[in-house]
Amino acid sequence: MNTLFLDCETFSEVELKTRGTYVYAESCEVMLLSYAWNDDPVECVDLTAGQPLPDFSGAERVVAHNAMFDRLATKRILDIPMELWFCSMVQALSHGLPGGLDDLCEIYRISDDKAKIKDGRRLIQLFCKPRKTKNGLVRNTRETHPEEWARFIEYAKNDIEAMREIHKKLPRWNYPRQPELALWHLDQAINDRGVMIDREMGEAAIRAIKRAQASLSEQTADMTEGGLESTTQVAAMLQFIFEEYGVHMDDLTKAQVAKAIDDPDIPEPVKDLLRVRQQASSSSTAKYKALLNRANDDDRFRGGIQFAGASRTRRACIAEGTLVDVKTDTGQYLKKPIEQVDTSDLVWDGESWVRHEGVVFSGVKDIIYHDGVSATAEHIVWLDSSTRVAMSEAKQTGVKLWNGNITSTD
């Protein structure tokens, strides 16, 4: 099979992380196009220098890492049919491996000359994003930074080397075997189609939520006689509750708040504050804003599904922009898009803040409460050291949960 390995470096004033791949790709400029045929040497086309595009018509398969990005970014300059695309990142995810090229290079011990250049992130920041100055946005180019540009080209070529080596070493029994490759092509078509959103309603919802938040802030200030401006200020609220009522709480997650409200030993004024906290937490504009930010000009939201995103089950998962509650290493409680969650962030597992090896989001699910524990219905809980059932079954039968260990198979 005549295989083409392809990678592109792009520039845009659109912020990729906040606007998403599809919005970014609408206006991005492809600066460098790196490629290699089979085991041939890697070439790099500098489109900013007016170099012509090669003839890729002989390709029987086009391999890219995170192929959805390269496919969309090059769509205006390359005519490559969907059925020819192949994603080495999905190949890794389909076998329970991390998707990052850096991580895969470490796992497979790719030699330094074929691994990603370590200062690649610095070069991407330098050339792929505008620089903010007092006079507005300024772009760094091959003319302004010739030495770094030469290094950037080497970085782009090295990405092909690393991807090609990873592609050779990755297992193949799940992907690209059929029907998995065909299913991924269908997944890409579904992502391209997207879903229609009601922008007018979304913007109206944001305005309504802001009014509700202002009202809840006023209510909080009245209840605390000015001691708190808002129940969304986690550290300040925890301190206020402890100093005024002697109640110590580790955090203000949904589970902890619900548990405290049901606790007969918690004073009613504290419960009233926590109820306001519940309302304030459920009236966030973040998800509406994320959805609107990532919608294209035709008001369709695209790219919301990651094929084989759940590393252990290989299910498709909600992808870019999904907000995750995290506790940072500095103690802050934040909502982050799933792709921005760091391994240094703690995430909530239904019982406590835990460390992780990468977040995978499997969709929004309802939470149920039973015997002091909050979890999804399918969450696995232990009844004793050898018996475990789904949370829904435990609640339905009314059995007590074992406090020696509670775990999940999600």
C-alpha positions in Angstrom: 0.0 0.0 0.0 1.3 3.4 -1.0 1.2 5.3 2.3 1.5 9.0 2.8 2.4 10.4 6.2 1.2 13.9 6.6 1.4 16.7 9.2 0.8 20.5 9.0 1.7 23.5 11.1 -0.9 26.3 11.0 -1.4 29.9 12.1 -4.6 31.6 13.2 -5.8 34.3 15.5 -8.6 32.0 16.6 -7.8 30.3 20.0 -7.9 26.5 19.3 -8.5 25.5 22.9 -11.5 27.7 23.4 -13.1 27.7 19.9 -12.4 24.1 18.9 -10.9 22.4 15.8 -13.8 23.1 13.4 -14.0 26.8 14.1 -10.2 27.1 14.1 -9.9 25.3 10.8 -12.4 27.6 9.1 -9.8 30.4 8.9 -6.4 28.9 9.7 -3.4 29.3 7.4 -1.3 26.2 6.6 2.3 27.4 6.9 4.3 24.1 6.7 3.2 20.8 5.2 5.5 17.9 6.1 5.1 14.6 4.5 6.8 11.3 3.6 6.0 8.4 1.3 6.3 5.0 3.0 9.9 4.8 4.3 11.2 7.6 2.1 13.0 10.7 3.6 10.7 13.4 5.1 10.0 16.5 3.0 8.7 19.8 4.2 6.9 22.4 2.0 7.1 26.0 3.2 3.9 27.5 1.9 4.9 30.9 3.4 7.8 31.0 0.9 5.5 30.2 -2.0 6.7 26.6 -2.5 4.3 24.5 -4.6 2.2 21.7 -3.2 3.3 18.2 -4.2 1.1 15.7 -6.1 -0.5 13.4 -3.5 -2.9 11.7 -6.0 -1.1 8.4 -5.7 -1.8 8.0 -2.0 -3.7 4.9 -1.0 -3.7 5.8 2.7 -3.0 9.1 4.4 -1.7 8.8 8.0 -1.8 11.7 10.4 -1.7 11.9 14.2 -5.0 13.5 15.3 -6.1 13.2 11.7 -9.3 15.2 12.2 -7.2 18.4 12.7 -4.9 17.8 9.7 -7.9 16.8 7.5 -9.8 20.0 8.3 -6.9 22.3 8.3 -5.7 21.2 4.8 -9.2 20.9 3.3 -8.9 24.1 1.4 -5.6 23.2 -0.2 -5.7 19.4 -0.5 -8.4 17.2 -2.0 -8.1 14.0 -0.1 -11.1 11.7 0.1 -12.3 10.8 3.6 -11.9 7.1 3.1 -8.1 7.5 2.6 -7.5 9.1 6.0 -6.1 7.1 8.8 -5.4 8.4 12.4 -2.5 7.1 14.4 -3.8 8.7 17.5 -7.1 6.7 17.2 -4.9 3.7 16.6 -3.3 4.3 20.0 -6.6 5.1 21.7 -8.2 1.9 20.3 -5.7 -0.2 22.1 -6.0 1.5 25.5 -2.9 3.7 25.0 -2.6 7.5 25.5 -3.1 9.6 22.4 -0.3 12.1 22.8 2.6 11.7 20.5 5.1 12.7 23.2 3.6 10.0 25.6 3.8 7.4 22.9 7.4 8.2 22.1 8.3 7.6 25.7 6.3 4.4 25.9 7.9 2.9 22.8 11.3 4.5 23.5 11.6 6.2 20.2 15.2 7.4 19.8 15.8 11.1 20.2 16.4 11.7 16.5 13.0 10.3 15.7 11.1 11.7 18.8 9.4 15.1 18.9 11.8 18.0 19.4 11.5 19.0 23.0 11.2 22.8 22.3 8.3 22.2 19.9 5.8 23.9 22.2 8.0 27.0 22.3 8.2 27.1 18.5 4.4 26.6 18.2 3.8 29.5 20.6 6.2 31.6 18.6 4.8 31.0 15.1 1.3 29.5 15.3 -0.2 32.1 17.6 -0.3 35.9 17.4 1.7 37.9 20.0 -0.2 40.6 21.9 1.4 44.0 22.0 0.2 47.5 22.9 -0.5 48.1 19.2 -2.6 44.9 18.9 -1.7 41.5 17.6 1.7 40.9 16.0 2.7 37.8 14.0 6.2 36.2 14.1 7.3 34.9 10.7 10.2 33.4 8.9 11.4 36.9 8.1 11.3 38.2 11.8 12.8 35.0 13.3 14.8 33.2 10.5 16.9 31.0 12.9 13.9 29.8 14.8 12.0 29.2 11.6 14.7 26.8 10.4 14.3 25.0 13.7 10.5 25.0 13.3 10.9 23.3 9.9 13.1 20.6 11.6 10.5 20.2 14.3 7.7 19.7 11.7 9.8 17.1 9.8 10.6 15.3 13.1 6.9 15.0 13.8 6.6 12.8 10.7 9.5 10.7 11.8 8.0 10.2 15.2 4.5 9.5 13.9 5.8 7.0 11.3 7.8 5.0 14.0 4.8 5.0 16.3 2.5 3.8 13.6 4.8 0.9 12.9 5.0 -0.1 16.6 1.4 0.3 17.6 -0.8 -2.8 17.7 -3.4 -3.2 14.9 -5.9 -5.8 16.1 -8.6 -3.2 16.9 -7.8 -0.5 14.4 -7.4 -0.3 11.4 -9.1 -3.7 11.0 -12.5 -3.5 9.5 -15.2 -2.6 10.5 -13.3 -0.3 12.9 -11.7 1.9 10.2 -15.1 2.2 8.5 -16.7 3.2 11.8 -14.0 5.8 12.4 -14.8 7.3 8.9 -18.5 7.3 9.9 -17.5 9.0 13.2 -15.7 11.7 11.2 -18.7 12.2 8.9 -20.9 12.6 12.0 -18.5 15.1 13.5 -18.5 17.0 10.2 -22.3 17.2 10.2 -22.5 18.3 13.8 -25.7 19.3 15.6 -27.7 22.5 15.1 -27.9 24.8 18.1 -30.3 27.6 18.9 -27.9 30.5 19.3 -30.7 33.0 20.3 -31.9 30.7 23.0 -28.4 30.0 24.3 -27.6 33.7 24.5 -30.9 34.3 26.3 -30.1 31.5 28.7 -26.8 33.2 29.5 -28.5 36.5 30.3 -31.1 34.7 32.5 -28.4 32.9 34.4 -26.5 36.1 35.0 -29.6 37.7 36.5 -30.1 34.6 38.7 -26.5 34.7 39.8 -26.8 38.4 40.7 -29.9 37.6 42.8 -28.2 34.7 44.6 -25.2 36.9 45.4 -27.5 39.5 46.9 -29.2 36.8 48.9 -25.8 35.5 50.1 -24.7 38.9 51.2 -28.0 39.4 53.1 -27.8 36.0 54.8 -24.2 36.6 55.9 -24.6 40.3 56.7 -21.9 41.1 54.1 -19.6 38.4 55.2 -19.8 36.7 51.8 -20.4 38.2 48.4 -21.2 34.9 46.7 -21.4 31.2 47.5 -19.2 30.5 44.5 -16.2 31.8 46.4 -15.2 28.4 47.7 -12.3 29.3 50.0 -14.1 32.3 51.5 -17.3 30.3 52.1 -15.5 27.4 53.8 -13.7 29.9 56.0 -16.9 31.8 56.9 -18.8 28.6 57.8 -16.0 27.4 60.0 -15.4 30.8 61.8 -19.1 31.6 62.2 -20.6 28.2 63.0 -17.6 25.9 63.8 -18.4 23.6 60.9 -15.4 22.2 59.1 -15.9 21.1 55.5 -13.1 20.0 53.2 -14.7 21.3 50.0 -18.0 22.3 48.4 -18.6 19.7 45.8 -22.1 18.7 44.9 -21.7 15.4 46.9 -20.4 17.1 50.0 -23.0 19.9 49.9 -25.8 17.3 49.5 -24.4 15.2 52.4 -24.1 18.3 54.7 -27.7 19.4 53.9 -28.9 15.9 55.0 -26.7 16.0 58.2 -28.9 16.6 61.3 -25.9 18.0 63.1 -25.3 20.9 60.6 -27.0 24.2 61.8 -29.9 25.4 59.6 -28.2 28.7 58.7 -25.3 26.7 57.2 -27.8 24.5 55.3 -29.5 27.6 53.9 -26.2 28.8 52.6 -25.4 25.5 51.1 -28.8 25.4 49.4 -28.0 28.8 47.8 -24.6 27.2 46.8 -26.5 24.4 45.1 -28.6 26.9 43.1 -25.5 28.9 42.2 -23.6 25.8 41.1 -26.4 24.7 38.8 -26.7 28.2 37.2 -23.4 28.3 35.4 -23.0 29.9 32.0 -19.8 28.0 31.2 -21.4 25.2 29.2 -23.6 27.5 27.2 -20.6 29.7 26.4 -18.5 26.7 25.4 -21.2 25.5 23.1 -21.7 28.9 21.5 -18.0 29.5 21.2 -17.5 26.2 19.3 -20.3 26.6 16.9 -19.5 27.4 13.3 -21.0 30.3 11.4 -23.9 28.1 10.3 -24.8 27.6 14.0 -23.8 23.9 14.0 -21.6 22.5 16.8 -19.1 20.1 15.4 -16.3 17.8 16.7 -17.9 16.9 19.9 -17.2 13.1 19.7 -13.8 11.4 20.3 -13.7 8.0 18.7 -12.4 5.3 21.2 -12.1 8.1 23.8 -12.8 5.8 26.7 -9.5 4.0 26.9 -10.7 0.8 28.6 -14.1 0.4 26.9 -13.2 2.1 23.5 -16.6 3.9 23.6 -16.9 7.2 21.8 -16.8 10.0 24.4 -17.8 13.6 24.6 -14.8 15.5 23.4 -13.5 19.0 23.1 -14.9 21.6 25.4 -16.6 19.4 28.0 -16.2 21.1 31.3 -14.7 19.1 34.2 -14.7 20.1 37.9 -11.0 20.1 39.1 -9.1 21.0 42.1 -5.7 22.5 41.1 -2.4 21.9 42.9 -2.8 25.4 44.3 -6.1 24.5 45.9 -8.4 26.3 43.4 -11.7 24.8 42.3 -12.2 25.3 38.6 -14.2 24.1 35.6 -11.8 23.2 32.8 -12.5 21.9 29.3 -11.6 18.3 29.3 -8.6 18.7 26.9 -7.1 21.2 29.3 -7.2 19.0 32.5 -3.6 18.4 33.6 -2.4 15.4 35.4 -1.5 17.7 38.3 -5.3 18.5 38.7 -7.4 16.5 41.1 -10.8 15.2 39.8 -13.8 14.1 41.7 -14.5 10.3 41.6 -17.8 10.5 43.4 -16.2 10.1 46.8 -13.1 12.3 47.0 -10.6 14.3 44.9 -8.3 11.8 43.3 -5.2 11.8 41.0 -5.5 10.4 37.5 -3.5 9.5 34.4 -5.6 11.5 32.0 -9.3 12.3 32.1 -11.8 10.6 29.9 -15.4 11.9 29.9 -18.1 9.4 29.1 -21.0 11.7 29.0 -23.4 13.6 31.4 -25.2 11.2 33.7 -27.6 11.7 36.6 -26.3 11.3 40.1 -28.2 9.3 42.8 -27.6 9.3 46.5 -27.6 6.3 48.9 -26.1 5.7 52.3 -24.1 8.9 52.3 -22.6 8.2 48.8 -23.3 10.0 45.6 -22.6 8.3 42.3 -24.0 7.4 38.9 -26.5 4.6 38.7 -24.0 2.2 37.1 -21.2 3.0 39.6 -20.0 -0.2 41.3 -20.1 -0.2 45.1 -19.0 -2.8 47.6 -21.4 -4.3 50.1 -18.7 -6.3 51.9 -15.1 -7.4 51.0 -16.3 -9.8 48.3 -19.7 -8.5 47.1 -20.3 -5.6 44.9 -23.4 -4.3 42.9 -24.4 -1.3 40.9 -25.3 1.8 42.9 -28.9 1.7 41.5 -29.4 -1.8 42.8 -27.9 -0.9 46.2 -30.3 2.0 46.5 -33.3 0.0 45.3 -32.7 -2.8 47.9 -31.7 -0.4 50.6 -28.6 -2.3 51.6 -25.8 -0.6 53.6 -22.6 0.1 51.7 -19.3 -1.2 53.0 -17.0 1.6 54.1 -13.8 -0.4 53.7 -13.6 0.2 50.0 -15.7 1.8 47.3 -14.6 1.6 43.7 -15.8 2.0 40.2 -15.3 0.2 37.0 -16.0 3.3 34.8 
